[in-house]
Amino acid sequence: MPLPTMTGVGRVVADPELRFTPSGAAVARVRLVFQNRRKNDQTGQWEDGDTLWIDGTAWQQLAEHVAETLTQGMEVLVSGEPRTETWEKDGQKHSRVSLTIRSIGPSLAYATAKVQKAQRDSQQGGTGQQRQQQPQRPQQARQQPHNDPWDTGAPSTTEPPF
């Protein structure tokens, strides 16, 4: 039975750590906190409720994007599968819940973001480890159809007519 997908709004606790496996796969560790904060109607003050601290792991191109984009303190929307990590240290067995991140991005509730589509580099195996910048192609002007109901007859601009 597969584990459920966890989706939530959290905060990045520390700048993501980007590393590479011996085979060259990118992996990023992201420390996240999820808090249940509520306003107390009686006092008018905000109060912290339950808190969940969790380590997230992103792989491959997502890991590189995480390292390039996210910084400490950012509010993010994240989705992934929870996993139980186990290890033994000094004869004691330990375990913790971690999150395998499938999707993550900045929350636009209190910030703005400029999205740029990533270019794939098939020669590097998609990791982009030694990615070269390619010049951006200018967008070609689109011709409006002859029966365009939005055509105002004014010169064409990138802004909509409303």
WOHU-V15875 format. One record per residue. N is the residue number from 1. RES is the residue in three letters. SS is DSSP state (hx for helix, st for strand, lp for the rest). PSI is psi in radians with two decimals (999 if undefined). Layout:
n=N res=RES ss=SS psi=PSI
n=N res=RES ss=SS psi=PSI
//
This chain:
n=1 res=MET ss=lp psi=2.17
n=2 res=PRO ss=lp psi=2.66
n=3 res=LEU ss=lp psi=2.69
n=4 res=PRO ss=lp psi=2.82
n=5 res=THR ss=st psi=2.31
n=6 res=MET ss=st psi=2.26
n=7 res=THR ss=st psi=2.34
n=8 res=GLY ss=st psi=3.03
n=9 res=VAL ss=st psi=2.12
n=10 res=GLY ss=st psi=-2.98
n=11 res=ARG ss=st psi=2.44
n=12 res=VAL ss=st psi=2.12
n=13 res=VAL ss=lp psi=-0.63
n=14 res=ALA ss=lp psi=2.74
n=15 res=ASP ss=lp psi=2.42
n=16 res=PRO ss=lp psi=2.57
n=17 res=GLU ss=st psi=2.07
n=18 res=LEU ss=st psi=2.25
n=19 res=ARG ss=st psi=2.99
n=20 res=PHE ss=st psi=2.41
n=21 res=THR ss=lp psi=2.88
n=22 res=PRO ss=lp psi=-0.47
n=23 res=SER ss=lp psi=-0.03
n=24 res=GLY ss=lp psi=0.04
n=25 res=ALA ss=lp psi=2.32
n=26 res=ALA ss=st psi=2.45
n=27 res=VAL ss=st psi=2.29
n=28 res=ALA ss=st psi=2.36
n=29 res=ARG ss=st psi=2.25
n=30 res=VAL ss=st psi=2.08
n=31 res=ARG ss=st psi=2.16
n=32 res=LEU ss=st psi=2.67
n=33 res=VAL ss=st psi=2.38
n=34 res=PHE ss=st psi=2.24
n=35 res=GLN ss=st psi=2.57
n=36 res=ASN ss=st psi=1.66
n=37 res=ARG ss=st psi=2.30
n=38 res=ARG ss=st psi=2.69
n=39 res=LYS ss=st psi=2.19
n=40 res=ASN ss=lp psi=2.02
n=41 res=ASP ss=lp psi=-0.49
n=42 res=GLN ss=lp psi=-0.74
n=43 res=THR ss=lp psi=-0.31
n=44 res=GLY ss=lp psi=0.11
n=45 res=GLN ss=lp psi=2.65
n=46 res=TRP ss=st psi=2.40
n=47 res=GLU ss=st psi=2.41
n=48 res=ASP ss=st psi=2.34
n=49 res=GLY ss=st psi=-2.42
n=50 res=ASP ss=st psi=2.60
n=51 res=THR ss=st psi=2.37
n=52 res=LEU ss=st psi=2.05
n=53 res=TRP ss=st psi=2.32
n=54 res=ILE ss=st psi=2.50
n=55 res=ASP ss=st psi=2.26
n=56 res=GLY ss=st psi=2.60
n=57 res=THR ss=st psi=2.22
n=58 res=ALA ss=st psi=2.58
n=59 res=TRP ss=st psi=2.77
n=60 res=GLN ss=hx psi=-2.33
n=61 res=GLN ss=hx psi=-0.60
n=62 res=LEU ss=hx psi=-0.68
n=63 res=ALA ss=hx psi=-0.74
n=64 res=GLU ss=hx psi=-0.71
n=65 res=HIS ss=hx psi=-0.71
n=66 res=VAL ss=hx psi=-0.84
n=67 res=ALA ss=hx psi=-0.60
n=68 res=GLU ss=hx psi=-0.46
n=69 res=THR ss=hx psi=-0.78
n=70 res=LEU ss=lp psi=2.54
n=71 res=THR ss=lp psi=2.89
n=72 res=GLN ss=lp psi=2.38
n=73 res=GLY ss=lp psi=-0.23
n=74 res=MET ss=lp psi=2.44
n=75 res=GLU ss=st psi=2.31
n=76 res=VAL ss=st psi=2.71
n=77 res=LEU ss=st psi=2.21
n=78 res=VAL ss=st psi=2.54
n=79 res=SER ss=st psi=2.41
n=80 res=GLY ss=st psi=-3.07
n=81 res=GLU ss=st psi=2.26
n=82 res=PRO ss=st psi=2.52
n=83 res=ARG ss=st psi=2.67
n=84 res=THR ss=st psi=2.07
n=85 res=GLU ss=st psi=2.37
n=86 res=THR ss=st psi=2.56
n=87 res=TRP ss=st psi=2.89
n=88 res=GLU ss=st psi=2.32
n=89 res=LYS ss=st psi=2.21
n=90 res=ASP ss=lp psi=0.67
n=91 res=GLY ss=lp psi=-0.05
n=92 res=GLN ss=st psi=2.38
n=93 res=LYS ss=st psi=2.35
n=94 res=HIS ss=st psi=2.72
n=95 res=SER ss=st psi=2.74
n=96 res=ARG ss=st psi=2.76
n=97 res=VAL ss=st psi=2.35
n=98 res=SER ss=st psi=3.03
n=99 res=LEU ss=st psi=2.13
n=100 res=THR ss=st psi=1.88
n=101 res=ILE ss=st psi=2.24
n=102 res=ARG ss=st psi=-0.52
n=103 res=SER ss=st psi=2.38
n=104 res=ILE ss=st psi=2.50
n=105 res=GLY ss=st psi=2.85
n=106 res=PRO ss=st psi=2.51
n=107 res=SER ss=lp psi=2.36
n=108 res=LEU ss=lp psi=0.18
n=109 res=ALA ss=lp psi=-0.63
n=110 res=TYR ss=lp psi=0.26
n=111 res=ALA ss=lp psi=2.95
n=112 res=THR ss=lp psi=2.79
n=113 res=ALA ss=lp psi=2.55
n=114 res=LYS ss=lp psi=2.01
n=115 res=VAL ss=lp psi=2.35
n=116 res=GLN ss=lp psi=2.18
n=117 res=LYS ss=lp psi=2.29
n=118 res=ALA ss=lp psi=2.49
n=119 res=GLN ss=lp psi=2.35
n=120 res=ARG ss=lp psi=2.51
n=121 res=ASP ss=lp psi=1.64
n=122 res=SER ss=hx psi=-0.43
n=123 res=GLN ss=hx psi=-0.44
n=124 res=GLN ss=hx psi=0.16
n=125 res=GLY ss=lp psi=0.32
n=126 res=GLY ss=lp psi=-0.06
n=127 res=THR ss=lp psi=-0.47
n=128 res=GLY ss=lp psi=0.29
n=129 res=GLN ss=lp psi=-0.69
n=130 res=GLN ss=lp psi=0.82
n=131 res=ARG ss=lp psi=2.35
n=132 res=GLN ss=lp psi=2.45
n=133 res=GLN ss=lp psi=2.28
n=134 res=GLN ss=lp psi=2.49
n=135 res=PRO ss=lp psi=2.47
n=136 res=GLN ss=lp psi=2.39
n=137 res=ARG ss=lp psi=2.31
n=138 res=PRO ss=lp psi=2.48
n=139 res=GLN ss=lp psi=2.37
n=140 res=GLN ss=lp psi=2.48
n=141 res=ALA ss=lp psi=2.37
n=142 res=ARG ss=lp psi=2.39
n=143 res=GLN ss=lp psi=2.37
n=144 res=GLN ss=lp psi=2.50
n=145 res=PRO ss=lp psi=2.72
n=146 res=HIS ss=lp psi=-0.47
n=147 res=ASN ss=lp psi=0.56
n=148 res=ASP ss=lp psi=2.02
n=149 res=PRO ss=lp psi=-0.29
n=150 res=TRP ss=lp psi=-0.10
n=151 res=ASP ss=lp psi=2.08
n=152 res=THR ss=lp psi=-0.07
n=153 res=GLY ss=lp psi=-0.16
n=154 res=ALA ss=lp psi=2.79
n=155 res=PRO ss=lp psi=2.56
n=156 res=SER ss=lp psi=2.32
n=157 res=THR ss=lp psi=3.05
n=158 res=THR ss=lp psi=-0.16
n=159 res=GLU ss=lp psi=2.51
n=160 res=PRO ss=lp psi=2.73
n=161 res=PRO ss=lp psi=0.26
n=162 res=PHE ss=lp psi=999
//
